[in-house]
């Protein structure tokens, strides 16, 4: 959300967000594994998810190459609106219960 109004090139924007989420998730993974002690089913699910990473990277690379900068920013703002609406819905529905 912070990076969108800066108008970075699509390459810099994609690289920055990818690095941010990679570092953030890697930072959380080790303490989570130490605290949770995953079962065999969880390890299997994690292995399947790791196998899905190359497909996600390939699809993202193709999408990034096929959209121009303006289209990428439109998609990002659209996803931001969907996320905001979902969070608002969760807040309102939790308040009403």
Steps between C-alpha positions, in 0.01 A plus 500: 500500500787735582682438171206548263482882511878526447455411132798266485571314177324166485833316529608689813151470652481123439853443627448708814172335596638153425806560716291653780263203520780243459700646789188544714379144449846349547537696823172356631561142385774399745325619820173346377667164440656514847173588674248288312679166449314405178352153456556272200193636320625857536844402365330336202294812433809719527686276254212527252497877538876518441451297182243759385748788528659455155156508334415820687829662407454402136141633490605824670791545260269451200238737639764759584637482146161520330363802690626853465570717804160665496317165494711363785421800716129462420511134603686588822253775591211264421644231727553764768132598480391135523726451804363814667141389442576155642660652810206738544258208465692298759497796738131572459390136517715444810350806663143386430546157656 
